[in-house]
Amino acid sequence: MKSIQSNIKKAKKYLDKNHCIAVPTETVYGLAGNAYSDQSAKKIFKLKKRPLNNPLIVHYSDINKLKNDCVINDNFTKLYNKFSPGPITFILKLKKGSKISKFVTNKQKSLAVRFPKHPLFRKLLKSLNYPLAAPSANMSTRLSSVKASDVIEEFGSKIKYVLDGGKCKIGLESTIVSLLDKPTILRYGGLDILKIKKVLNKKVLVKTTSKKKIAPGQFPLHYSPGIPLRINAKKPKKDEAFVLIKKRKTKFKNYYYLSKNNNLQQSAKNLYTILRKIKKDGYKMIAVEKIQNKGIGITINDRLSRASKY
């Protein structure tokens, strides 16, 4: 307990000085900075080499702090009560007079907000008097980090501190839903959209690509291991690593398994780790077998489809 408090104190010290640090969430690791600080927000974009028109998600510990920055509506209240804290991000109307940095929102009148579930991150948020902007802790367009070692691999000594919270439980980013007008899914993620539809009990639109970016994860190329990736493959070509969702009796050196028995949740958790390992093992190309397009399998397929644009 003492070391946890010590680590949170250290993280807070860097954040209070407008530095960026890496934080654990239940989805993926985030690169965090003070969301009220232009200086911190600009550092996030610079470190990630992220386009300035790609807004950041802002993380809060509770709804009371959110009310300083956003307009609350009925759809938000229903979803917040059911799924937060958890892997869901909401797009809400920004309040006039909010202190959120214009760099966080890309000067738009809306804000992407989330209430993370990871206990260590929640403790850190509660210790601060400002929310944290925290996109995934990786270089832009590349694989998200699901372990502290992934973050170090991505940034080395470029960031001041990594708050190590172990391996992320979900392993894929949050689901993003816009509540500005008609509820609209802007990014598939760790929460099944069927659950969102059930709670709202109304039509929910899906729009995961858009010229005007009000949420992250909408660029065609994203989540890439940095080498060509082929989806829905029946078998690998020469010199390709082959990613499968279920273990086979036949053993080949170039076969990599997301799960033992066709488990989609396990596959989601392992996806980025496996793709990183393939790159480290020296392969120049990846083939991935067809993955069932249901539940979190929809999110896995979304990530692989964007990675295939490399």
C-alpha positions as CSV (number, residue, x, y, z in Angstrom):
1,M,0.0,0.0,0.0
2,K,2.9,2.3,0.9
3,S,4.5,1.8,-2.5
4,I,1.2,2.5,-4.3
5,Q,0.8,5.8,-2.5
6,S,4.5,6.6,-3.2
7,N,4.0,5.9,-7.0
8,I,0.8,8.0,-7.1
9,K,2.6,10.8,-5.4
10,K,5.5,10.6,-7.9
11,A,3.0,10.6,-10.8
12,K,1.2,13.6,-9.4
13,K,4.4,15.5,-9.0
14,Y,5.2,15.2,-12.7
15,L,1.7,15.9,-13.8
16,D,1.5,19.1,-11.6
17,K,4.6,20.3,-13.5
18,N,2.8,19.8,-16.9
19,H,4.9,16.7,-17.8
20,C,3.4,13.7,-19.5
21,I,3.4,10.3,-17.9
22,A,2.0,6.8,-18.8
23,V,-0.9,5.5,-16.9
24,P,-2.6,2.1,-16.8
25,T,-6.3,1.6,-17.7
26,E,-8.4,-1.5,-18.1
27,T,-8.3,-1.0,-21.9
28,V,-4.8,0.1,-22.9
29,Y,-2.1,2.3,-21.3
30,G,-2.6,6.1,-21.7
31,L,-0.2,9.0,-22.2
32,A,-1.5,11.4,-19.7
33,G,-1.3,15.1,-19.1
34,N,-3.3,17.9,-17.5
35,A,-6.3,18.5,-19.7
36,Y,-6.5,22.1,-18.6
37,S,-3.0,22.9,-19.7
38,D,-2.1,23.9,-23.2
39,Q,1.5,23.0,-22.4
40,S,0.7,19.4,-21.4
41,A,-1.7,18.9,-24.3
42,K,0.9,20.1,-26.9
43,K,3.5,17.7,-25.3
44,I,1.1,14.7,-25.8
45,F,0.7,15.5,-29.5
46,K,4.4,16.1,-30.0
47,L,5.4,12.8,-28.2
48,K,3.0,10.7,-30.1
49,K,3.5,12.6,-33.4
50,R,-0.2,12.8,-33.5
51,P,-2.2,14.9,-36.0
52,L,-3.6,18.0,-34.2
53,N,-7.0,17.4,-35.7
54,N,-7.3,14.1,-33.7
55,P,-8.9,15.1,-30.4
56,L,-8.0,13.6,-27.1
57,I,-10.1,11.6,-24.5
58,V,-10.3,13.3,-21.1
59,H,-10.5,11.1,-18.0
60,Y,-12.4,11.9,-14.9
61,S,-12.8,10.2,-11.5
62,D,-16.5,11.1,-11.1
63,I,-19.4,12.8,-12.6
64,N,-19.3,15.8,-10.3
65,K,-15.9,16.9,-11.8
66,L,-17.3,16.4,-15.3
67,K,-20.1,18.9,-14.7
68,N,-17.5,21.7,-14.6
69,D,-16.7,21.0,-18.3
70,C,-19.7,19.3,-20.0
71,V,-23.4,19.4,-20.5
72,I,-25.1,16.3,-19.1
73,N,-28.1,14.7,-20.9
74,D,-30.4,11.8,-20.3
75,N,-28.7,9.4,-22.7
76,F,-25.4,10.0,-20.9
77,T,-27.0,9.5,-17.5
78,K,-28.4,6.1,-18.5
79,L,-25.2,4.9,-20.0
80,Y,-23.0,6.3,-17.2
81,N,-25.1,4.6,-14.5
82,K,-24.9,1.3,-16.3
83,F,-21.3,1.2,-17.6
84,S,-19.1,3.7,-15.8
85,P,-16.4,3.3,-14.7
86,G,-15.6,1.1,-17.7
87,P,-14.5,0.9,-21.3
88,I,-16.9,3.5,-22.7
89,T,-16.1,7.0,-23.9
90,F,-18.8,9.7,-24.3
91,I,-18.9,12.7,-26.7
92,L,-20.6,15.5,-24.9
93,K,-21.2,19.2,-25.5
94,L,-18.5,21.4,-24.0
95,K,-19.7,24.0,-21.5
96,K,-18.9,27.7,-22.1
97,G,-16.2,28.7,-19.7
98,S,-14.7,25.2,-19.5
99,K,-11.0,25.2,-18.7
100,I,-10.3,22.3,-21.1
101,S,-7.4,23.2,-23.4
102,K,-8.3,24.1,-27.0
103,F,-5.6,21.6,-28.1
104,V,-7.4,18.7,-26.5
105,T,-10.7,19.4,-28.4
106,N,-9.2,20.6,-31.7
107,K,-11.1,23.9,-30.9
108,Q,-14.4,22.0,-31.2
109,K,-17.4,22.5,-29.0
110,S,-17.5,18.9,-27.9
111,L,-15.4,16.7,-25.6
112,A,-14.6,13.0,-25.4
113,V,-14.8,11.9,-21.8
114,R,-14.3,8.6,-19.9
115,F,-14.3,7.2,-16.4
116,P,-11.6,4.5,-16.3
117,K,-12.0,1.4,-14.1
118,H,-8.4,0.6,-13.3
119,P,-8.0,1.1,-9.5
120,L,-4.6,2.7,-9.7
121,F,-5.6,5.2,-12.3
122,R,-8.7,6.0,-10.3
123,K,-6.6,6.7,-7.2
124,L,-4.4,9.0,-9.2
125,L,-7.4,10.9,-10.7
126,K,-8.9,11.4,-7.3
127,S,-5.6,13.0,-6.1
128,L,-5.7,15.7,-8.8
129,N,-7.7,18.9,-9.1
130,Y,-7.8,18.6,-12.9
131,P,-8.8,15.8,-15.3
132,L,-6.3,14.0,-17.5
133,A,-6.1,14.0,-21.3
134,A,-4.8,10.5,-22.1
135,P,-4.7,9.0,-25.6
136,S,-3.2,5.6,-26.0
137,A,0.5,5.5,-25.0
138,N,2.0,4.7,-28.4
139,M,3.3,6.5,-31.5
140,S,0.5,7.7,-33.8
141,T,-1.0,4.9,-36.1
142,R,0.9,2.2,-34.2
143,L,-0.1,-0.5,-31.8
144,S,-1.4,0.5,-28.4
145,S,0.5,-0.4,-25.3
146,V,-1.0,-3.0,-22.9
147,K,2.0,-3.3,-20.5
148,A,4.4,-0.9,-19.0
149,S,7.3,-2.5,-21.0
150,D,5.4,-1.7,-24.2
151,V,5.3,2.0,-23.2
152,I,9.1,2.0,-22.6
153,E,9.6,0.3,-25.9
154,E,7.6,3.1,-27.6
155,F,9.0,6.1,-25.9
156,G,12.1,5.2,-23.9
157,S,13.3,8.1,-21.8
158,K,11.1,10.6,-23.7
159,I,8.5,10.4,-21.0
160,K,9.1,11.2,-17.3
161,Y,7.4,8.3,-15.6
162,V,5.4,5.1,-16.2
163,L,2.8,4.2,-13.6
164,D,2.9,0.4,-13.8
165,G,-0.5,-1.2,-13.2
166,G,0.3,-4.6,-14.8
167,K,-1.2,-5.9,-18.0
168,C,-4.4,-4.3,-19.2
169,K,-7.5,-6.6,-18.6
170,I,-9.3,-5.8,-21.9
171,G,-6.4,-5.0,-24.2
172,L,-8.4,-2.9,-26.7
173,E,-9.5,0.7,-26.6
174,S,-12.8,2.0,-25.3
175,T,-16.0,2.1,-27.3
176,I,-16.9,5.7,-28.3
177,V,-20.5,6.9,-28.5
178,S,-21.5,10.4,-29.5
179,L,-24.4,11.8,-27.5
180,L,-24.5,15.2,-29.2
181,D,-27.5,14.4,-31.2
182,K,-28.8,10.9,-32.1
183,P,-26.6,8.3,-30.2
184,T,-23.8,7.3,-32.7
185,I,-21.0,4.8,-32.3
186,L,-17.8,6.4,-33.5
187,R,-15.4,3.7,-32.5
188,Y,-15.9,0.0,-31.7
189,G,-14.2,-0.9,-28.5
190,G,-14.2,-2.9,-25.2
191,L,-17.9,-2.5,-24.7
192,D,-20.4,-4.4,-27.0
193,I,-22.6,-1.9,-28.8
194,L,-25.6,-4.3,-28.4
195,K,-25.4,-3.5,-24.6
196,I,-25.5,0.2,-25.4
197,K,-28.5,-0.2,-27.6
198,K,-30.3,-2.3,-24.9
199,V,-29.8,0.4,-22.2
200,L,-30.9,3.3,-24.5
201,N,-33.8,1.3,-26.0
202,K,-33.6,3.3,-29.2
203,K,-31.8,3.3,-32.5
204,V,-28.1,3.8,-32.3
205,L,-26.2,4.8,-35.4
206,V,-22.7,3.6,-36.4
207,K,-20.3,6.0,-38.1
208,T,-16.7,4.8,-37.5
209,T,-15.1,6.9,-40.3
210,S,-15.5,10.7,-40.7
211,K,-13.8,13.6,-42.3
212,K,-14.5,15.8,-39.3
213,K,-12.8,14.1,-36.3
214,I,-14.6,14.6,-33.0
215,A,-13.2,11.3,-31.6
216,P,-10.0,9.3,-31.9
217,G,-9.7,6.0,-33.8
218,Q,-11.4,7.1,-37.0
219,F,-8.4,7.4,-39.3
220,P,-8.2,4.6,-42.0
221,L,-4.6,3.6,-40.9
222,H,-4.4,2.8,-37.2
223,Y,-3.3,0.1,-34.8
224,S,-0.5,-1.0,-37.1
225,P,2.5,-3.2,-36.1
226,G,4.5,-1.3,-38.7
227,I,4.6,-4.2,-41.2
228,P,2.1,-5.3,-43.9
229,L,-0.9,-7.2,-42.5
230,R,-3.3,-9.4,-44.4
231,I,-6.8,-10.2,-43.0
232,N,-9.2,-13.2,-43.5
233,A,-6.3,-15.4,-44.6
234,K,-6.9,-19.1,-45.1
235,K,-3.2,-19.9,-44.9
236,P,0.1,-18.0,-44.8
237,K,2.2,-17.2,-47.8
238,K,6.0,-17.8,-47.7
239,D,7.7,-15.9,-44.9
240,E,4.5,-14.7,-43.4
241,A,3.6,-15.0,-39.7
242,F,0.2,-16.6,-39.3
243,V,-2.1,-15.4,-36.5
244,L,-4.9,-17.8,-35.4
245,I,-7.7,-17.5,-32.9
246,K,-7.5,-21.2,-31.8
247,K,-4.6,-23.5,-31.2
248,R,-4.0,-26.3,-33.8
249,K,-2.4,-29.7,-33.2
250,T,0.0,-29.0,-36.1
251,K,3.0,-27.0,-34.8
252,F,4.7,-24.5,-37.1
253,K,7.3,-21.9,-36.0
254,N,5.4,-19.1,-37.8
255,Y,2.0,-19.8,-36.1
256,Y,0.9,-17.4,-33.4
257,Y,-2.2,-18.0,-31.3
258,L,-4.6,-15.4,-29.8
259,S,-6.3,-17.9,-27.6
260,K,-6.4,-21.7,-26.9
261,N,-10.0,-22.3,-27.8
262,N,-11.5,-19.6,-30.0
263,N,-12.1,-17.3,-27.0
264,L,-12.8,-13.8,-28.3
265,Q,-12.2,-12.0,-25.0
266,Q,-8.8,-13.7,-24.6
267,S,-8.0,-12.9,-28.3
268,A,-8.7,-9.2,-27.7
269,K,-6.5,-9.1,-24.6
270,N,-3.6,-10.8,-26.5
271,L,-3.9,-9.1,-29.9
272,Y,-1.5,-6.3,-29.6
273,T,1.0,-8.4,-27.6
274,I,1.1,-11.0,-30.3
275,L,1.5,-8.5,-33.1
276,R,4.3,-6.8,-31.2
277,K,6.0,-10.2,-30.8
278,I,5.8,-11.0,-34.5
279,K,7.5,-7.8,-35.4
280,K,10.2,-8.5,-32.7
281,D,10.7,-12.0,-34.1
282,G,11.8,-10.5,-37.4
283,Y,8.8,-11.2,-39.6
284,K,8.2,-8.7,-42.4
285,M,4.6,-9.7,-43.1
286,I,1.6,-11.0,-41.2
287,A,-1.5,-13.0,-42.2
288,V,-4.5,-13.3,-39.8
289,E,-7.2,-15.9,-40.2
290,K,-10.9,-14.9,-40.4
291,I,-12.2,-13.9,-37.0
292,Q,-15.9,-14.2,-36.0
293,N,-17.6,-10.9,-36.4
294,K,-19.6,-10.7,-33.2
295,G,-19.2,-9.2,-29.7
296,I,-15.7,-8.0,-29.2
297,G,-14.8,-9.8,-32.4
298,I,-16.2,-6.8,-34.2
299,T,-13.7,-4.6,-32.4
300,I,-10.8,-7.0,-33.2
301,N,-11.8,-7.0,-36.9
302,D,-12.0,-3.2,-36.9
303,R,-8.4,-2.9,-35.5
304,L,-7.1,-5.5,-38.0
305,S,-8.8,-3.8,-40.9
306,R,-7.2,-0.5,-40.1
307,A,-3.8,-2.1,-39.5
308,S,-4.1,-3.7,-42.9
309,K,-4.0,-0.3,-44.5
310,Y,-0.2,0.0,-43.8
